[in-house]
Amino acid sequence: MINKRLLVKNLLAHNDENSFYDKKRFIDIGQKEGKGKFLKHVCALANSNPKNNSFIVIGVEDEDNKIVGVDFFDDSKIQNLVNAYLNNPPLISYENIPFPHLPEGKVVGLVTIKSSGKVCSLRKNIWKYYGGAVFFREGSISLSKAYDIELKNINSETVSTIEQHAKNNIELTLDGVIDFINNRHPDLESSYKVFKEQFVVCWAGNKKKVNDKTYYSRVDIELINEQVKLFYSTLDEITITYDEHSFTTIEYLQLGLGKKQKYYPLEKVTIAFENNGTYQIQSELIFEAPQFEKKTLHHIYNANNVLLQKLEQKLILKATEIEDLIQLPDTYLICYLNGFEEARDHMEKARPLLKDYDAKIYASLKESLRILRKVRYN
């Protein structure tokens, strides 16, 4: 079992960017340019490593390898993105790796890419890259190739050594559990469960009971053995159930107009642990978008657009407009779920404006975009 935090440290300490490893300050797959660049690197790394894993580490300064972190990223549908745009797509996972010195909610992203063993290429046009393009790594650069396309395996021994040095042990596991409960979440109710005498899952959150059902908010869940953050949210609520073989969460999304708020089940995630030291994560989107009266939504949508214009012009907002602005991330999301396709563009436009204006509203916007991305990828 590989300790992913150790793996990231070994990649940063022993290897500059090369044909099996890349690092990024951040990625933005919400925009065509960012999505195209990400797919190009995935394609290049898969073709350059047909027999072993390759990696992208996200949240690291390029010049000095300083770990600065990025926001928690929900990866549950990222394989769907890769499958949609690549021929012979690799298996891909995005894991959120916590580091002790990073602020709450910040992690290092680790993308692991496993080639299908066949030449990977773009299936269709995206940004400035054309369908049919094939990419390979040459040193630290992903380049397009039009001839002499052959998969060569040259990194297996190096990658195997790096992964071997990142193997987990009992001391690291125990330290991880103690750190999670005593240091990282001393103010929250914390629990842990051991599965198959090998895997340790820790979780923490604010606990409340409603009609004999237990909900958690401000939730943090980690698979300690691999130092992987499985779930993190300061806003949404979830339920947690488990038995001797599996650990299941159902995430709930609070949506509504004004004071008429309701919780809707969004996604069910089950981690099934096997006796042979492996596990499988299955996610199922169970969300049914609430439908609202179109005339009311048109009014809210137009009002939100006016608020953004005022923020752009740095105009002072009235008290009632500030109240509307607090609700803007949720109401834009509701508009999108009810057929207002351009609401997503306005949410992206609002990012820099709200980041400078109010940290809490900005955090709410990022949560709404996370939900939107999850629904779209599905």
JORA-V685925 format. One record per pair of residues at least 6 apart in sequence whose ideal C-beta (glycine too) atoms are under 6 Angstrom apart, sorted by sequence separation. I is the first residue (numbers start at 1). J is the second residue. D is the distance in whole Angstrom. If there is no record, write none. Layout:
BEGIN
((I & J & D) (I & J & D))
END
This chain:
BEGIN
((15 & 21 & 6) (17 & 23 & 6) (28 & 34 & 3) (29 & 35 & 5) (83 & 89 & 5) (125 & 131 & 5) (194 & 200 & 5) (256 & 262 & 5) (273 & 279 & 5) (27 & 34 & 6) (60 & 67 & 6) (61 & 68 & 6) (82 & 89 & 5) (122 & 129 & 6) (124 & 131 & 4) (135 & 142 & 5) (208 & 215 & 6) (222 & 229 & 5) (223 & 230 & 6) (241 & 248 & 5) (254 & 261 & 6) (336 & 343 & 4) (354 & 361 & 5) (355 & 362 & 5) (192 & 200 & 6) (193 & 201 & 5) (271 & 279 & 6) (272 & 280 & 5) (335 & 343 & 4) (336 & 344 & 6) (354 & 362 & 4) (29 & 38 & 5) (45 & 54 & 4) (59 & 68 & 6) (98 & 107 & 5) (99 & 108 & 6) (122 & 131 & 5) (135 & 144 & 6) (136 & 145 & 5) (181 & 190 & 4) (207 & 216 & 6) (221 & 230 & 4) (240 & 249 & 6) (254 & 263 & 5) (11 & 21 & 5) (59 & 69 & 5) (82 & 92 & 5) (97 & 107 & 6) (192 & 202 & 5) (221 & 231 & 4) (271 & 281 & 5) (27 & 38 & 5) (59 & 70 & 4) (96 & 107 & 4) (97 & 108 & 5) (121 & 132 & 6) (122 & 133 & 5) (133 & 144 & 5) (134 & 145 & 5) (205 & 216 & 4) (206 & 217 & 5) (238 & 249 & 5) (239 & 250 & 5) (252 & 263 & 4) (253 & 264 & 5) (332 & 343 & 5) (354 & 365 & 5) (58 & 70 & 6) (191 & 203 & 6) (206 & 218 & 5) (220 & 232 & 5) (270 & 282 & 5) (79 & 92 & 6) (97 & 110 & 5) (121 & 134 & 5) (205 & 218 & 5) (238 & 251 & 5) (252 & 265 & 6) (253 & 266 & 4) (190 & 204 & 4) (205 & 219 & 4) (219 & 233 & 6) (269 & 283 & 5) (95 & 110 & 5) (134 & 149 & 6) (177 & 192 & 6) (236 & 251 & 6) (237 & 252 & 5) (250 & 265 & 6) (251 & 266 & 5) (332 & 347 & 5) (78 & 94 & 5) (188 & 204 & 4) (204 & 220 & 5) (218 & 234 & 5) (251 & 267 & 5) (267 & 283 & 6) (268 & 284 & 5) (94 & 111 & 5) (188 & 205 & 6) (236 & 253 & 6) (189 & 207 & 5) (203 & 221 & 4) (250 & 268 & 5) (267 & 285 & 5) (268 & 286 & 5) (307 & 325 & 5) (22 & 41 & 6) (75 & 94 & 3) (93 & 112 & 5) (185 & 204 & 4) (219 & 238 & 5) (202 & 222 & 5) (217 & 237 & 5) (249 & 269 & 5) (92 & 113 & 5) (265 & 286 & 5) (266 & 287 & 5) (180 & 202 & 5) (201 & 223 & 6) (202 & 224 & 6) (215 & 237 & 5) (216 & 238 & 6) (248 & 270 & 5) (347 & 369 & 6) (90 & 113 & 5) (91 & 114 & 4) (72 & 96 & 5) (90 & 114 & 6) (200 & 224 & 4) (215 & 239 & 6) (246 & 270 & 6) (247 & 271 & 5) (304 & 328 & 5) (90 & 115 & 5) (200 & 225 & 6) (90 & 116 & 6) (199 & 225 & 6) (246 & 272 & 5) (173 & 200 & 6) (88 & 116 & 5) (304 & 332 & 6) (19 & 48 & 4) (20 & 49 & 5) (88 & 118 & 4) (27 & 58 & 6) (300 & 331 & 5) (67 & 99 & 6) (88 & 120 & 5) (69 & 102 & 4) (20 & 54 & 4) (21 & 55 & 5) (22 & 56 & 5) (23 & 57 & 5) (24 & 58 & 5) (86 & 120 & 6) (87 & 121 & 5) (301 & 335 & 5) (72 & 107 & 6) (255 & 290 & 6) (326 & 361 & 6) (329 & 364 & 4) (333 & 368 & 4) (73 & 109 & 6) (87 & 123 & 5) (329 & 365 & 4) (23 & 60 & 5) (69 & 106 & 3) (86 & 123 & 6) (69 & 107 & 6) (85 & 123 & 6) (297 & 335 & 5) (69 & 108 & 6) (70 & 109 & 6) (301 & 340 & 6) (329 & 368 & 4) (297 & 338 & 6) (308 & 350 & 6) (311 & 353 & 4) (43 & 86 & 6) (26 & 70 & 5) (46 & 90 & 4) (11 & 57 & 6) (39 & 85 & 5) (201 & 247 & 5) (292 & 338 & 6) (177 & 224 & 6) (176 & 224 & 4) (289 & 337 & 4) (8 & 57 & 6) (59 & 108 & 4) (193 & 242 & 6) (59 & 109 & 6) (58 & 109 & 3) (173 & 224 & 6) (173 & 225 & 6) (12 & 65 & 5) (56 & 111 & 4) (55 & 112 & 6) (168 & 225 & 5) (53 & 112 & 6) (54 & 113 & 5) (53 & 114 & 6) (50 & 115 & 5) (49 & 115 & 6) (46 & 113 & 5) (50 & 117 & 5) (45 & 113 & 5) (46 & 115 & 4) (42 & 113 & 6) (47 & 120 & 5) (46 & 120 & 4) (199 & 273 & 5) (43 & 120 & 5) (196 & 273 & 5) (195 & 273 & 4) (196 & 275 & 6) (198 & 277 & 6) (48 & 136 & 5) (8 & 97 & 6) (47 & 136 & 5) (48 & 137 & 4) (36 & 126 & 4) (4 & 95 & 6) (36 & 127 & 3) (44 & 135 & 4) (5 & 97 & 5) (43 & 135 & 5) (44 & 136 & 6) (4 & 97 & 5) (36 & 129 & 5) (44 & 137 & 5) (285 & 378 & 4) (33 & 127 & 5) (32 & 127 & 5) (40 & 135 & 5) (44 & 142 & 4) (8 & 108 & 6) (41 & 142 & 5) (50 & 151 & 4) (8 & 110 & 6) (40 & 142 & 5) (51 & 153 & 4) (50 & 153 & 6) (52 & 155 & 6) (52 & 156 & 5) (51 & 156 & 5) (4 & 110 & 6) (49 & 155 & 6) (53 & 159 & 6) (52 & 159 & 4) (19 & 137 & 4) (107 & 229 & 6) (17 & 140 & 4) (97 & 227 & 6) (98 & 229 & 5) (235 & 367 & 5) (95 & 228 & 5) (96 & 229 & 4) (20 & 155 & 5) (20 & 159 & 6) (10 & 162 & 5) (10 & 165 & 5) (10 & 166 & 6) (7 & 166 & 4) (6 & 166 & 4) (72 & 232 & 4) (2 & 163 & 6) (3 & 166 & 5) (2 & 166 & 5) (3 & 168 & 4) (1 & 168 & 5) (3 & 172 & 6) (76 & 283 & 4) (4 & 226 & 5) (5 & 227 & 4) (4 & 227 & 5) (1 & 225 & 5) (3 & 227 & 5) (4 & 228 & 6) (74 & 370 & 6) (80 & 377 & 5) (74 & 374 & 6) (77 & 377 & 3) (77 & 378 & 6))
END
